[in-house]
Amino acid sequence: MVTITISGTPGSGKSTVVKLLEKNLGIKYVCSGVIFRKLAKKHDMSLEDFGRYCEQNLGVDKELDDQQLRILQKGDVILEGRLAGWLAYRNNISALKVMLDADIDIRAGRIVKREKGSIKKRKKEILLREKSEALRYKKYYDIDLRDNSIYDIVIDAGDKTPAEIVEIVLKRIKG
């Protein structure tokens, strides 16, 4: 049984990597960002507004985290999410914990390619989102998102293709 968490900054390539890992390993992946977006839509809010709403309403993050924790406890899954690695770490769940990051200009460019808009606007949105998440996770869980010490692998995704990142993860799994 293989359990992997893929965490990372917005635009770092998490979603692309988990899809490739799913194909390579034949195990399903779950994306917490999709769940979060559905919750924002359910509340009829933009992601930015929903993030601010979550800063004042712990229940939303708690609901999302509980769903992720149940998924991790079942195992044999790739869980993608900002706190996925932390959830595994803090709950002593055996998982390969991977963190992806890249320079903000690269990440903004990827988001523009995927969702349109301008790089300047996307950079502003990324910074607002990261600030909101950092505040929430520090306030609710005492987690510093800059602390990468809990991860088994930390990858600079800015100078690597998704296939190269997948290869790094697969090598680690195969030992």
N, C-alpha and C positions, 0 to 999 in steps of 0.2 A: 504494500500500500504506500502511495506517495502523496504527501500533502505539501503544497507549496504556497507561500504567500508572496505576492508581488505588491510592493508598496512603492510610492514615488510621488514626485511633484507633478502638478498639472502639466500635461504636454510632454512628459518624459518618455512616453511610448509604452506605458503599462498595458493598455488594451491590446495593442498590436502584438506584444510579446506573449500575453496570456493566450491569445487565439492560436499563435504558432505552437506554443507549448501543448495546448490541447490536441492539436493535430499530431504532434510528435509522440505524445505520451498516451493518447487515447483516454484521457480522463477529462471530466467536465471542468469548466471554469465558471466562476460566479464573479460578477463585477459589482462592487458596492456602489460605485458611481452611478450605475444604472438605477439601482434601488433609490439612491438619494435624489436623482433627477425625477423619478416617478413620484416621490414624496413631494418634491417642489411643485410638480404639476398638479398633484392632488390638492395642494394648498393654494393653487392658482398664483404662484410666485415665480419670479425669475430666480436663477441659481444664486445671484448676488443677494437678492432680498431674502431668499430662504436661508442663506448662510447667516445673515444678520438675525433672522428670526430664531435660528438654532442657538445663537449666542445667548439668548434669553430663555430658551426652552430646552432643558436637558433631555426631556422625554423623547425628542426626535432622534438625537444621537444614540440614546440608550436603546431605542427600538432597533435602529440600524445595527448597533453593536451586538445586541442579543441575537439577531438573525445571523450575523457573521459568525458568532461564537458557536451557534448550533451547527452551522455548516462545517466549521473547522473540526468540531468534536466528532462528526461523522467520518471525516477523513477522506482520503482518495479524491482530492479536489485541488484545484488551483484557485485561490481566493485573491482577488485583486482589490486593493483598497488602501487608503492612507494609513489606517490603523491595523490593517490585517496582521502585519508582523508583530505589532505590540500586543494584539489580542492573543496570538499564539504564545508569545513570550510570557505574558503575565498569567496565563492560564495553564502553563506547563504542557502545552500541546506540541507534540513532536512534529515539526515542519521545517522545511528549508525556507528560510526567511531572506528574501531578496529585496534590495532597495535600488531604485533607478532614479537618476537625477541628470540634469543637463543645464547648461547655461540658459538663462531666461530668454535671450534672443532666439535661441534655437527652439525652445519650447513654444514661444509665442508664434514663431513661423509655422510650426507644425499645427497649431490650433487654427491659424488662419487658413492653412491648406485644407483642413478638415471642415471648418465651420464658417469660413469666409471672414470678412472684417479687415481691420488694419492691424498691423503689428503693434503700433502704439496703443490702440484700444485694448488689444488682447493682453499686452504686458500689464496695463493698469488693472484689468480684471483678474489676472493671475495674482498680482501683488495683493489686491483686496481679498481674494479668496484665501491666499496663504496666511494673511494676517488674521482673518476670521477663524480659520482652522487652528492656527497656533494659539489664539486666545481661548477657544473652546476646549481644546485638548489639554492645555495647561490648567485651565480652571476646573474642568470636570474630572480629569484623570491624572493630573500632575505629570503629563508627558511633554517633553521638549522635542518637537519634531526634527530639530537639528541634530539630535542624539542618534547617531547611526550604530552605536555600539552593540545593539541587540541583533543586528542583521548578520547572517552568515556570509552574504555576498553584497557588496555595495558597488554598483556599476555606473560609470559616467556614460550615459546613453547618448551624449552629444556627438561623439566621434565613432559610434558603432552602429551598424545596421541592426534591425530587429533579429535577423538570422544569426548575427554574431553574438548577440546577447543570449539568445536561446541556446546556442552552442556552449556558452560559458555555464549556463544553468544545467544543461544536460550532462556536461563533464563532471560537475559537482555531484549530481545525483548518482552517476555511474561510478563515482569514486575513483 
